[in-house]
């Protein structure tokens, strides 16, 4: 089955991808989204690929596209991943050989390590695959100590990075049994664009699955529902440890979010900052800034934030500077940084605190 196969109309494939995304990413996606993804990724397939190999390639790239970071890397040779961590390909090969031999050939550690190092002398080391298994913390500490005692500090750190890379790959392996539940439900991806709900199963205001999706598909930030954008901003400050009050969404007087330092009684104290959110393509004018500055003064807040998916006009920045308004710009790039920081780490379900 080659790359000229009509993947986008392979019903079995689409159903399998929908299930895979539902379990691993926690999103329920439409047929049209899946068809678009398979069309975009079909060029990656080798004409000689068999059905199983082709499904795996598409599965990894589709999961990456819908927000599960690292699934493509998890299917590649181990040495490039370790090289990316330690910055020295020779050291990456040595560390990988050390860990591989001790985990998988305990009866012939030296022989297996030498064999691996010989493979590293050729041009094909980037394609070398070894069994990837999770290394328990106790065993990890033992291996790191052994590396230090036998080969010194440099290899000790590289072995630690190798174990981290292996454990990352286990966490991003999409082909462990599909019945392993990572999320409490399958969240409709369409809700991100259509729903005004500001509650979440995996998060306080904004669901972690939407965080992961937008971190991988940030070009769609301007299309999310305006209320969802407010919820995303509220979620960011909630996770940063602030007390957060998300406004009603409509008829809020221009104040979308109020934020207090942790432990402050919101009923007795003015907010630390008030936030206005603008999910729109139009650039921010000085009229908007003046209004926010007046809200800051009225509420006796320390600062105002204007969080937008567009940039400010020069006049808006100039009025802040000339009038010393306590208003801060948070632009499109900054919001992207928030999403990357909020993306889930580790494996499986994101656990709310």
N, C-alpha and C positions, 0 to 999 in steps of 0.2 A: 504494500500500500504506500504509494509515494506522495510527494508534495502536491501533485495535481488532483488528489482526491478532494471531493467537495465536503470539507470538514464542517463547514457552517450548517450543512443540512444532514449531518450524521446524527440521527435522533439518539442513538445509544450513547454517543460521545457527549452530546449536550446534556443528557440526563445525568451521566456520570460526573461531568464537570459541575453541574448544579448541586449535586450531593456533596462533592468534594469541597466546594466553596462554602456550602452551608455548615459543614462540620468544622473545617479548618479555619475559615475566616469569620463564620457566624453571620453571613449575609445571604439573603434570598434575592437572587438576581433574575432579571427577565430574560426571555429567549433572545430578544434583540441585543441585549448586552453581551450574552454569551456568543452569539453569532459574530458580532463585531470583534470580540476578542480572538476567536478562532481564526477569523480572516486575517487579522493583524499578525498572528503568530504562525500561520501555516507555512510561511517562507522559511522558517527555521528547520523544517523537517528535511531529512535526507531522503532522496528518492528510493534509497535501498532500505529505509527503515521498515521494520515489521510493525504490525499493529500495536503490540505491547510497547515497543520503544517509542513509537509516535505518540501514543496516549500519555506516556510518562513525560515526554518533552513538553507537550501542550499543557499537561496538568501543572507542571512546575511554573511555566511562564504565565499561565492564567492566574494561578494563585498569587504570584508576585504582582501581577497587574491589579488584582483586586485587594491588595493591601498586606499580604503575608510576606514580609521582607525576608530575603535570604533563601527562598526555595530554589532558585536557579543556582546560586552558589553552592548549595548543599548537594547538588548533583554533579559537581565538577571535581576534578582531581584535588586531593587534599593539599599537596605542596603549594600551589598558588595561593590558597587561602592562608596558610601559615606564613608564606612569604610576605603577604600583605600585612600581617601582624608584626613580623620581626624585622622586615626591611632588608634581609640578607638571604638570598636563595640557598647558599651553601649551608647556612645555619638552619634554615627551614628544613632542608633535606636531612641533616643530622638529627634534629629534634624529632622529626616524623619517624625516622628509622628507629630511634631509641624507644619511642612510645609504642610503635607498632610491634616491635619485636617482643617487648615485655608483656603486652596485652595478649598477643595472639600466637606467640611461639615460645612459651616459658621453658620448654625443654631444650631449645636450641637458640637462646637469645643471641649469642655472638654470631652464629651462622646466618640467622635471618637478618640481623642488622647489617652484616657485610653484604648480603645479597641485595638489600634495598639500596645501600650506598652505591653499589655497582650500577644499578639501574639509573641512579641519579647522575652518573657520568655521561649518559647519552642524551640525545635531544628530546626524549619522550617523557621526561619526568613530570611535566605538567599534566599528562594524561594518566599518571599512575593513580589507581584507585586502591584503597585498602578498606577492610571492614571498619565501618564507623560505629562505634558503640559508646554509650554513655559511661563516663568515668566517675564513679562515686567519689565524694569528697575525701574519704579516708584513703582510698587507693590513689587519688590524685596527689595528696600530700606525700604519700610514700614514694611515688614516682619522681616528684620534684626533688625530694631529699636525696634520692638515689642519684639523680642526674647531677646535683650539686657535689655530692661526695666523689663521684667518679670523674666528672668532666669540668667542674667549676661553675662559677656564677653565670657566665654567659649562656651556657647550655641550659642551666636551671631555668632562666627566664624564658628561653625559647620553648622548653618543654611545657612550662606553664601555659604559654600562649597556644601551643599545639593542643593541649587538653581542652582549653576554652573553645578553640575552633571545632574540635570534634563534638563537644557537647552542644555547641550552637547548631551544628549540622543535624544532630539527632532531633533537636527541638524544631527544626524546620523541614524534617523529612515528611512529605505529605502522604507517604504510602504506608504508614503504619495503619492498623485496622481502622476502617471508617467508622466503626461503632464507638470509637473513643470520643466522648463528649467534651468539647472544649468550651462551649458557650451555652447559656441557659435556654436560648431560643435562637431561631433564625430571623434576623432583623431584615425587613424589606429595605433594600438599597434605595428604592424610590422615595422612602420617607425623608431621606436627607434633602431631597429637592422639593418635596410637596407638603410635608407635615410641619405644623407650627408647634408641635409638642416640645417641651423643654424638660422632659424626664427621660431617664435612661435605665436600662437593666444593668449595664456595666459602666457605671459612671454616675455622677451626681446630676449633671445637667445635660451632658453630651456623651453619647455612647462611644466606648473605646473602638468599636468596629468602624465607626464613621471616622474616628481619628486616623486609624490605620489606612483606611481607603483614601482619605484626602492627602495623607502624607505621600502616598504613591501616585495620586492623580490630582496634584495641586492645581493644574490648569482649570479644574472644574469649580474652584472655590467661589467664583463669581456667580455660579448658578445655584448654589445651595439656598434653601429657603432662608429668608431674612431672619426669622426667629431662631432657626437652627444656628445661624451665625452668631447671634447673641448668646445662645447656649454654649457654643464652643468657647467664646471669650470668658464666660462665667466659669466654665469647667477649668480653664487654664489657671485662673486665680484661686479657685477652690483647691486644686492640686498643689498650688504653691503655698498653701497653708493659711490663706486669708479667710475671714468671714465674708461670705458673698450673699448679696440679696439681688436676685434677678427680678427686674420689674415685670409688670403685667404684659408687656409687649405692645399693647395699644393704649393710647391715652396716658402715656407715662411722663408727659411733660418734657420729653427730650432726654431724660436720664434713664438709660437702659439698665445699668448695673451700678450698684453701690457696693463698696468694698471697705472693710475695716481690718485693722491688724488683728492677728489671732488673739482671742481672749477678751477683746474689747466688747462691752455690752452695746449692741447696736441701738438699743432703745434710748440709751442715755448719752451717746456720743455722736458727734458729726462724723460722716464717713471719712476715711483716709483719702479715698479718691472716688470720683464718680466717672462713669465710662459711657461714652456714646459710641454705638457701633454703626458703621455704614458699609453695607454690602451692596456696592453699586459701582458702575463703570465711570460715572462722572467724577471729575476731580473735586477735591474738597475746597470750598471757597472760604473767604474770610468771614462771611456772614455766619457760617456754621461755627467757626472758631469763637467769634464774639458771643454767640448764644451759649456755647459751652462754658466760656469763661464766666459769664454771668451766673450760670447755674452753680459753678464752683463757689463763687462768692456768696450766693444765696444760701447754699447748704453748709457753708463754713467748712468745706472740704479742703484738704491740703493741696490737691492736685486733680486735674482733669485729664483723661485719656481719650483720644479720638482714634478708635481702632477701625481701619478701613481696608477694603480690598483695592482701593485706588490711591493715587498719590495726592498730595496737597498742591494747590496752585501756589506760585511764588508769593502772591499777595497774602495768603493765609499764613505762611511762615513769617512774612515780614511783620504782620500785625502782632504775632506772638512776641517777636523780638522787640519791636518798638514800644509796646505797651506792657512788656514783662508779664504776660499772661502765664499763669501756672498750668499750661496745657501742653501735653506731650503727644507727638505724632507716633502712632504705631501703624506702619504701612504694610503692604502686601507681603514684602519679603520677611518682615518681622513675624507676621502670623504664620508664615511657612516654617520659620524656625521654631515657633511654639509647637506646631504639629509634629515636627521631627522629634522634639524633646518628649512629647507626650506619647509617642508611638510605644506600643507595648514591647517589653523586653522579656527574655527568658522563653519559656515554652508554654503553650496551651493557654488556658483561661487567664485573662487579666483579673486579678483579685482586688476589689476595692478595699480600701482601708476602713 
